[in-house]
Each structure stands twice: as C-alpha cells, then as structure tokens.
Amino acid sequence: MSYKNELQKMFDLQKFGMKFGLDGMKSILRNLGDPHAGLKCVHLAGTNGKGSVGVMLTAMLARAGYRVGFYTSPHLGTFRERIKIGDALIGESEVLALSERVWRACDPESPPTFFEFVTAMAFLHFKESGVDVAVIEAGLGGRLDSTNVIEPLVSVITNVSLEHTEQLGDTVAKIASEKAGIIKPGVPLVTGKLAAEAEDVIRATAAEKRSPVLAAGRDFTAEITAFDEQGRPTINFTQGSRALRDLKLNLAGPHQADNAAAALAALAPLAGRGFTVGEAQIRDGLAQAVWPGRAENFAAGTWPPEGAPGRAPLILDGAHNPDGARALGELLSKMRYGRLHLIVGVMADKDIAGVLGPVYAKADRLYLSRPVFKRAASPELLLEKIRAAFGEPTVKTTLHPDLPGALAAAAAEAEAGDLALLSGSLFTVGEGRAYLTGFGEVESN
C-alpha cells in the first residue's frame, strides 16, 4: 500500500469518533509487546501551551545530547509531524512499516480510534528507535486519553480553561479533574498558571497521589525583561536558589514566558532521574526551539509563493480558542505595525466571538476565507457569525473562497510597515503554511 493510501486508511478511523476508556489502547499495546512499558517519558496536558512546552523541553534535552522523541497533535502540513525524534519527522517508510504492525494488533471486531492507532505507532517507534526520553502530549483531556497508559518521570499541566465541554465537562473544575487524571502516584507534577478552581482540583488530586508539586508563581517564576521586534520575550527564570537571567526565547508572545517556565521547571525532576541539562544547553534550546504555525513569522518579500511578494511581514498563528486568541492579542500589543490585515478561517462549530474577539478588534482590513476542511465555515457563514457577534464590520471586508486567494489579496493591499496575520484555526494555518512553504500535504487531522 502507498503512503498516501495508508494515511487515508488511518484517517478513515475518524468515523468511529472518540472512545473514552483505556481498555482498547491497552489491548493494542499488549498485542505489540507493550512498547510503552519502560519508556522514560514526560507527560503533558493542558488547554493551551502543551506543544510549546514540548518543543522547548525537547530542544533543551536534545542540545544536552539526549535522543528525544516528541509525540504531538494535531499536525499542520503533514501527518509525519506528529511523531519526531529530535528535529527529524518520522519517515514515510517507517509510517508504512509501523502501521502494518499496528493493524495486525487491532481487533477487527472493535476498530481503534484514529488517535489510539497513532499513539500505538508512536510508542512503538520510540521504543524501537531507542530514545532516551519521550515527550508525550495528551490529545484530549487526560484521564481517559490514549496516552495515559504511561508511567512518566514527570507530568506537566500547563493551564485549564473551558474546552471540549461536551466531552470533558461544562465547568473549569470538571475539566481540571480530567486533566488531573495524568497525575501518577509519587510522580512529580509541574503546573503552570492555574485558575483557582482548577488549582484546587489538581492540588487535591496530587495530594491524594502523594505527588510533589512544582507550581508556577510559588516554586518557580519567569519575569519578562524585554521583547524583540517580532514579539519574542527575554526572561529571567528563578526556581529556588537557581536563577537564570536573560534567556532569549525563539517563540513569540508573552504567554511563551509561562510555557518556557514550565519546561524549565520540569528539568529539575528530570535531573533527579539522570537527565541533566547545562545552562549553555538551556540557552541554546530556548533560543532555537521552533513551533510552526504558532506566531510564526514570514518576512516581508518572502510570501506568497505566487504573484507579487508582500511588502509587509505575515504571522501565522493557529489560535482556535478564547485563551489562545487572548494570547495572540497580547502578542500584537507588543509589536509595532501600521495597519493589521487579518486573514481568517474558522471552524463552523467554534465560538466565533471567543476565537476572534481579541484580534478582530485590532483589524484594519478583513479577509474571510476557509481551509479545505469539511468543518470549516464558508466565508459567507463566517460573515454572518461575525455580524451576529460584533455587528456589521466597520473595516473593509472581502470574501475569498480559498486561502491562496485571500493571501494574495492581503499581500497586494498591505503596505510597508503594515502587518498581515493568518489565524482562526490550526487547520487554516496548516493549509496556509503548506501553500506558502510548499512543504506538506493538505491532509485530514
């Protein structure tokens, strides 16, 4: 079977939706010889920031000479982004070989979910590739997430806000209870900045499991001392008697200071298990960590791939929930630009006011479009939802049936000193990035 056909076969598993419970996952792994058993892991959960914490932690550990696996979701341009070792994406031939084995391990009478299938592939790949440590990002929630079969060296919960309320619960406390499901007896836990109701739930669970907690604001802090012209912060980090000054981050936005702090705090319990990272390696890792589609900057003159190059820089950011949108709004407030040209594509089932609000208010020109994805709102529906949420747009607004057209229009109208922004969904950013870079395929997620 070709790589493309195999991907389609895996994506077809999405028709089975989600399964809450770990029995199916454990059965697949048992038939594969339990490749997750014995893996040294860091387990990440939280509403936002998991991926950023993961890439920074992976970068720092890799600079220290460790072979680091990273499992994340969703992908932007290609499925292969989900499973990496260091900076290397899993190869197409490896996808084919691993998927064949996972299919054989599945019960045809009880098909796996897509996420169960891919998680099993990741564990198998990391085990057989001999990684020193694997950074594993939970997909949805935590307690019943397919990744929650591991016994990690350290767990991290970045933050908790309302998300996936149909699956996880309709209050922050209920969602926090699901996230807290990754806490294992005696395993150290790092927590980012938490709302009081989430913190109460998570700390109670940690106390019950006798898991030591390293909490942002109490046990470690990150102070922003400066921003560069792209909104990338420089921070001072303090944890107990240890202080690291003038750490430059490659990821943009004030919120990345919190994510960097969580990644740095996780190094302490890892050091206790033999994974030591020196200051020079910390600095190099944070300064070089790359997370595509998250405040990613395309310089003026480098986009789009067709037509006249844009005179303004373009930022790609996949903010797709209210907290992500607020973080993006904060980033914009740290940048200097003339007019903001906002290119938007959003899923039809999303809270448009929440996803767009903090950024929409800053726009001087609006381009409504959509990715090639069945859940995406059409530009016409998006305009209806914007009118319902904010009233009639007060800035020039145009509708574009596809992203290349919207990007071309923004490039033509943006002047030197302006800023263009593509946002609203990771699907939108993923497709836009594939078009801009020529890397990746427009695939299901």
C-alpha positions as CSV (number, residue, x, y, z in Angstrom):
1,M,0.0,0.0,0.0
2,S,1.3,3.5,-0.8
3,Y,1.9,6.1,1.9
4,K,-1.0,8.2,0.7
5,N,-3.4,5.3,0.7
6,E,-2.2,4.1,4.1
7,L,-2.8,7.6,5.5
8,Q,-6.3,7.6,4.1
9,K,-7.0,4.2,5.7
10,M,-5.9,5.6,9.1
11,F,-7.9,8.8,8.7
12,D,-10.9,6.7,7.9
13,L,-10.8,5.6,11.5
14,Q,-12.1,9.0,12.5
15,K,-15.6,7.9,11.5
16,F,-15.5,5.9,14.8
17,G,-15.2,9.1,16.7
18,M,-13.8,9.1,20.2
19,K,-13.8,6.3,22.7
20,F,-13.4,7.2,26.4
21,G,-11.5,4.5,28.2
22,L,-8.1,2.8,28.0
23,D,-9.1,-0.8,27.6
24,G,-8.8,-0.7,23.8
25,M,-5.5,1.1,23.9
26,K,-4.1,-1.4,26.4
27,S,-5.2,-4.3,24.3
28,I,-3.4,-2.9,21.2
29,L,-0.2,-2.3,23.1
30,R,-0.4,-5.7,24.8
31,N,-0.5,-7.3,21.3
32,L,2.5,-5.2,20.3
33,G,4.5,-6.3,23.3
34,D,3.7,-3.2,25.5
35,P,6.2,-0.9,23.8
36,H,5.3,1.9,26.2
37,A,6.5,-0.1,29.2
38,G,9.9,1.1,30.3
39,L,9.8,4.2,28.2
40,K,11.1,7.2,30.1
41,C,8.5,9.9,29.4
42,V,7.4,13.4,30.2
43,H,3.6,13.6,30.0
44,L,2.0,16.9,29.0
45,A,-1.7,18.0,29.4
46,G,-3.5,21.3,29.5
47,T,-5.8,23.5,27.4
48,N,-3.1,25.6,25.7
49,G,0.7,25.6,25.6
50,K,1.3,21.8,25.6
51,G,3.1,21.9,22.3
52,S,5.2,24.9,23.1
53,V,6.3,23.3,26.4
54,G,7.0,20.1,24.5
55,V,9.2,21.7,21.8
56,M,11.2,23.8,24.3
57,L,11.7,20.8,26.5
58,T,12.7,18.6,23.6
59,A,15.1,21.3,22.3
60,M,16.9,21.7,25.6
61,L,17.2,17.9,26.2
62,A,18.4,17.4,22.6
63,R,21.1,20.1,23.0
64,A,22.3,18.2,26.0
65,G,22.9,15.2,23.8
66,Y,19.8,13.1,24.6
67,R,17.8,11.3,21.9
68,V,14.4,12.7,22.4
69,G,11.1,11.5,21.0
70,F,8.2,14.0,20.7
71,Y,4.6,13.0,20.1
72,T,2.1,15.8,19.4
73,S,-1.2,16.5,17.7
74,P,-2.7,17.8,15.6
75,H,-0.3,18.2,12.6
76,L,-0.2,21.2,10.4
77,G,1.2,20.2,7.0
78,T,1.9,16.5,7.2
79,F,1.0,13.6,9.4
80,R,4.7,12.9,9.9
81,E,4.9,16.0,12.2
82,R,3.1,14.0,14.9
83,I,6.0,11.7,15.6
84,K,9.5,13.1,15.8
85,I,12.9,12.2,17.2
86,G,14.9,15.4,17.7
87,D,14.1,17.5,14.7
88,A,13.5,14.6,12.4
89,L,10.0,13.7,11.3
90,I,9.1,10.1,11.1
91,G,9.7,8.8,7.6
92,E,7.1,7.6,5.1
93,S,8.6,4.1,5.0
94,E,8.5,4.0,8.8
95,V,4.9,5.0,8.8
96,L,4.0,2.2,6.5
97,A,6.0,-0.4,8.4
98,L,4.7,0.6,11.8
99,S,1.0,0.9,10.7
100,E,1.1,-2.6,9.2
101,R,2.1,-4.0,12.6
102,V,-0.5,-1.9,14.5
103,W,-3.3,-3.1,12.1
104,R,-2.3,-6.6,13.0
105,A,-2.5,-5.8,16.7
106,C,-6.0,-4.4,16.4
107,D,-9.3,-6.3,17.0
108,P,-11.2,-6.1,13.7
109,E,-14.4,-6.6,15.7
110,S,-13.6,-3.4,17.7
111,P,-11.8,-1.0,15.5
112,P,-9.5,1.5,17.2
113,T,-9.9,5.3,17.1
114,F,-7.5,7.2,14.9
115,F,-5.8,8.6,18.0
116,E,-5.4,5.2,19.6
117,F,-3.8,3.9,16.4
118,V,-1.3,6.7,16.0
119,T,-0.4,6.7,19.7
120,A,0.5,3.0,19.4
121,M,2.6,3.8,16.4
122,A,4.4,6.5,18.4
123,F,5.2,4.3,21.3
124,L,6.4,1.5,19.1
125,H,8.6,3.9,17.1
126,F,10.2,5.5,20.2
127,K,10.8,2.1,21.8
128,E,12.5,0.6,18.8
129,S,14.4,3.7,18.0
130,G,16.0,3.7,21.4
131,V,15.1,7.2,22.5
132,D,16.5,8.2,25.9
133,V,13.3,10.1,26.8
134,A,9.9,10.7,25.1
135,V,7.9,13.8,25.5
136,I,4.2,12.8,25.1
137,E,1.4,15.3,24.6
138,A,-2.1,14.2,25.6
139,G,-4.7,14.6,22.9
140,L,-7.9,15.4,24.7
141,G,-8.3,15.8,28.5
142,G,-6.0,13.4,30.3
143,R,-7.7,10.8,32.5
144,L,-9.1,8.7,29.6
145,D,-6.7,9.9,26.9
146,S,-5.0,7.2,24.9
147,T,-1.6,8.5,26.1
148,N,-2.5,7.9,29.7
149,V,-1.0,4.4,29.9
150,I,2.5,5.6,30.6
151,E,4.3,6.0,33.9
152,P,6.2,9.2,33.4
153,L,9.2,10.7,35.1
154,V,7.4,14.0,35.4
155,S,3.9,15.2,34.5
156,V,3.1,18.8,33.4
157,I,-0.3,20.5,33.4
158,T,0.1,23.9,31.6
159,N,-3.3,25.5,32.3
160,V,-7.0,24.8,32.3
161,S,-9.9,26.6,30.7
162,L,-13.2,25.7,29.0
163,E,-12.7,23.4,26.0
164,H,-14.4,20.4,24.5
165,T,-17.1,20.8,27.1
166,E,-19.3,18.0,25.6
167,Q,-16.5,15.5,26.3
168,L,-14.7,16.9,29.3
169,G,-17.4,18.8,31.3
170,D,-19.0,22.2,31.4
171,T,-17.0,23.8,34.2
172,V,-13.3,24.5,34.7
173,A,-13.3,22.3,37.8
174,K,-14.7,19.3,35.8
175,I,-12.2,19.8,33.0
176,A,-9.4,20.2,35.6
177,S,-10.4,16.8,37.1
178,E,-9.9,15.2,33.6
179,K,-6.5,16.9,33.2
180,A,-5.5,15.8,36.7
181,G,-6.1,12.2,35.6
182,I,-2.5,12.2,34.2
183,I,-1.1,12.5,37.8
184,K,0.5,9.3,38.9
185,P,1.3,8.2,42.4
186,G,4.6,9.7,43.6
187,V,5.4,11.2,40.2
188,P,6.4,14.9,40.3
189,L,3.9,17.4,38.8
190,V,4.7,20.8,37.3
191,T,1.7,23.2,37.0
192,G,1.5,26.4,35.0
193,K,-0.6,29.3,36.0
194,L,-4.0,27.9,37.0
195,A,-7.3,29.5,37.8
196,A,-8.3,28.9,41.5
197,E,-11.0,26.3,40.8
198,A,-8.6,24.3,38.6
199,E,-5.8,24.6,41.1
200,D,-7.9,23.3,43.9
201,V,-8.8,20.2,42.0
202,I,-5.3,19.5,40.7
203,R,-3.6,20.0,44.1
204,A,-6.2,17.8,45.8
205,T,-5.5,15.0,43.3
206,A,-1.7,15.5,43.7
207,A,-2.1,15.3,47.4
208,E,-4.1,12.1,47.2
209,K,-1.5,10.6,44.9
210,R,1.4,11.9,47.0
211,S,2.8,13.6,44.0
212,P,5.2,16.5,44.7
213,V,4.0,19.7,43.0
214,L,6.1,22.4,41.4
215,A,3.7,25.3,40.9
216,A,4.2,28.4,38.8
217,G,4.3,31.6,41.0
218,R,5.1,29.6,44.1
219,D,8.0,27.4,43.2
220,F,9.3,29.0,40.1
221,T,8.8,32.3,38.2
222,A,9.6,33.8,34.8
223,E,9.9,37.6,34.5
224,I,9.8,39.1,31.1
225,T,12.5,41.8,30.7
226,A,12.3,42.6,27.0
227,F,10.7,41.8,23.7
228,D,12.3,41.9,20.3
229,E,10.7,43.3,17.1
230,Q,8.8,40.0,16.5
231,G,7.4,39.9,20.0
232,R,9.8,37.2,21.3
233,P,10.5,37.7,25.0
234,T,13.7,37.6,27.0
235,I,13.1,36.2,30.5
236,N,14.7,35.8,33.9
237,F,13.8,32.4,35.4
238,T,14.0,31.6,39.1
239,Q,13.4,28.3,40.8
240,G,14.5,28.1,44.4
241,S,18.1,29.2,44.7
242,R,18.7,28.8,40.9
243,A,18.4,31.9,38.8
244,L,18.9,32.1,35.0
245,R,19.0,35.6,33.6
246,D,18.5,36.9,30.1
247,L,17.1,33.7,28.5
248,K,16.1,34.6,24.9
249,L,13.1,32.7,23.6
250,N,12.6,31.9,19.9
251,L,8.8,31.5,20.4
252,A,6.8,34.8,20.2
253,G,4.3,36.2,22.7
254,P,4.1,37.0,26.4
255,H,2.5,33.6,27.0
256,Q,5.6,31.8,25.9
257,A,7.3,33.0,29.1
258,D,4.9,30.9,31.1
259,N,5.4,27.9,28.8
260,A,9.2,28.3,29.0
261,A,9.0,28.4,32.8
262,A,7.0,25.1,32.9
263,A,9.6,23.5,30.6
264,L,12.5,24.8,32.7
265,A,10.8,23.7,35.9
266,A,10.4,20.1,34.5
267,L,14.2,19.9,34.1
268,A,14.6,19.7,37.9
269,P,12.8,16.4,38.5
270,L,14.3,15.1,35.3
271,A,17.8,15.9,36.6
272,G,16.9,13.7,39.6
273,R,16.4,10.8,37.2
274,G,19.7,11.3,35.4
275,F,18.8,13.8,32.7
276,T,21.0,16.8,33.3
277,V,21.0,19.9,31.1
278,G,23.6,22.6,31.5
279,E,23.0,26.3,31.3
280,A,24.5,26.7,27.8
281,Q,22.3,23.9,26.5
282,I,19.2,25.5,28.1
283,R,20.0,28.8,26.4
284,D,20.6,27.2,23.0
285,G,17.5,25.1,23.3
286,L,15.2,28.0,24.1
287,A,16.8,30.3,21.5
288,Q,16.4,27.7,18.8
289,A,13.1,25.9,19.5
290,V,10.8,26.1,16.6
291,W,7.0,25.5,16.7
292,P,5.5,26.1,13.2
293,G,2.2,27.9,12.9
294,R,2.4,29.4,16.4
295,A,3.2,33.1,15.9
296,E,5.4,32.0,13.0
297,N,6.8,35.0,11.1
298,F,7.2,35.2,7.3
299,A,9.3,38.3,6.5
300,A,8.2,40.9,4.0
301,G,9.1,39.8,0.5
302,T,9.0,36.1,1.2
303,W,5.3,35.5,0.6
304,P,3.1,34.5,-1.2
305,P,4.7,31.9,-3.5
306,E,2.8,33.3,-6.5
307,G,2.3,36.8,-7.6
308,A,4.0,40.0,-6.3
309,P,5.7,39.5,-2.9
310,G,4.0,41.1,0.1
311,R,5.6,44.3,1.4
312,A,4.5,43.5,5.0
313,P,5.5,40.6,7.2
314,L,3.0,37.8,7.7
315,I,2.3,36.0,11.0
316,L,0.7,32.6,11.1
317,D,-0.9,31.6,14.4
318,G,-3.4,28.8,15.0
319,A,-5.3,30.4,17.9
320,H,-8.6,28.5,18.0
321,N,-10.0,29.1,21.5
322,P,-10.5,32.2,23.6
323,D,-7.3,31.8,25.7
324,G,-5.3,31.3,22.5
325,A,-6.9,34.4,21.0
326,R,-6.2,36.5,24.1
327,A,-2.5,35.4,23.9
328,L,-2.4,36.4,20.3
329,G,-3.9,39.7,21.1
330,E,-1.2,40.3,23.7
331,L,1.5,39.4,21.2
332,L,0.1,42.0,18.8
333,S,0.1,44.6,21.5
334,K,3.9,44.1,21.9
335,M,4.6,44.6,18.1
336,R,4.9,47.8,16.1
337,Y,3.0,48.0,12.8
338,G,0.8,50.3,10.8
339,R,-2.4,48.5,9.7
340,L,-3.4,45.0,10.6
341,H,-4.6,42.8,7.7
342,L,-6.5,39.9,9.2
343,I,-7.0,36.8,7.2
344,V,-9.4,34.4,8.9
345,G,-10.7,30.9,8.6
346,V,-12.6,29.3,11.4
347,M,-14.4,26.0,12.0
348,A,-18.2,26.4,11.8
349,D,-18.7,24.9,15.3
350,K,-16.4,27.3,17.1
351,D,-17.3,30.2,19.3
352,I,-16.6,33.0,16.8
353,A,-16.7,35.8,19.3
354,G,-14.3,33.9,21.6
355,V,-11.9,32.8,18.8
356,L,-11.8,36.2,17.0
357,G,-12.7,38.8,19.6
358,P,-9.2,40.0,20.9
359,V,-7.8,40.0,17.4
360,Y,-10.8,41.2,15.4
361,A,-10.9,44.4,17.4
362,K,-7.4,45.2,16.1
363,A,-8.0,44.6,12.4
364,D,-7.9,47.4,9.9
365,R,-8.7,45.1,6.9
366,L,-10.5,41.8,7.0
367,Y,-10.2,38.9,4.5
368,L,-12.6,36.0,5.2
369,S,-11.7,32.6,3.8
370,R,-11.7,28.9,4.6
371,P,-9.4,25.9,4.5
372,V,-10.3,22.8,2.5
373,F,-11.9,21.0,5.5
374,K,-15.4,19.8,5.9
375,R,-15.9,21.5,9.3
376,A,-14.8,24.9,8.1
377,A,-17.2,27.8,7.9
378,S,-17.7,29.2,4.5
379,P,-16.7,32.9,4.1
380,E,-20.4,33.7,3.8
381,L,-21.3,31.9,7.0
382,L,-18.3,33.4,8.8
383,L,-19.5,36.9,7.8
384,E,-23.0,36.0,9.3
385,K,-21.4,34.9,12.5
386,I,-19.2,38.0,12.7
387,R,-22.3,40.2,12.2
388,A,-24.1,38.3,14.9
389,A,-21.2,38.5,17.4
390,F,-19.9,42.0,16.7
391,G,-22.3,43.8,14.4
392,E,-21.6,45.0,10.8
393,P,-17.9,45.1,10.2
394,T,-16.6,48.7,10.3
395,V,-13.5,47.9,8.2
396,K,-13.2,46.8,4.6
397,T,-14.2,43.1,4.4
398,T,-13.8,40.8,1.5
399,L,-14.7,37.1,1.0
400,H,-12.4,34.6,-0.6
401,P,-13.3,31.0,-1.5
402,D,-9.7,29.7,-0.9
403,L,-6.7,30.7,1.2
404,P,-4.3,31.4,-1.7
405,G,-6.7,34.0,-3.0
406,A,-7.0,35.6,0.5
407,L,-3.3,35.7,1.0
408,A,-2.7,37.2,-2.5
409,A,-5.3,39.9,-1.7
410,A,-3.7,40.7,1.6
411,A,-0.2,40.8,0.0
412,A,-1.4,43.2,-2.7
413,E,-3.0,45.6,-0.2
414,A,-0.6,45.6,2.7
415,E,2.0,48.3,2.6
416,A,5.4,48.5,4.1
417,G,5.1,48.9,7.9
418,D,1.8,47.0,8.0
419,L,1.3,43.5,9.4
420,A,-0.6,40.6,7.9
421,L,-2.0,37.8,10.1
422,L,-3.5,34.4,9.2
423,S,-5.4,32.9,12.1
424,G,-8.6,31.3,13.4
425,S,-7.8,27.6,13.3
426,L,-4.8,25.3,13.2
427,F,-6.4,23.8,10.0
428,T,-6.4,27.2,8.4
429,V,-2.8,27.8,9.4
430,G,-1.7,24.3,8.4
431,E,-3.2,24.6,4.9
432,G,-1.9,28.2,4.5
433,R,1.6,27.1,5.6
434,A,1.7,24.2,3.2
435,Y,0.8,26.6,0.4
436,L,3.4,29.2,1.5
437,T,6.3,26.8,2.0
438,G,5.5,24.1,-0.5
439,F,6.0,21.6,2.3
440,G,3.3,19.1,3.4
441,E,0.1,18.0,2.1
442,V,-3.5,19.1,2.9
443,E,-4.4,16.1,4.9
444,S,-7.2,15.3,7.4
445,N,-6.4,15.9,11.1
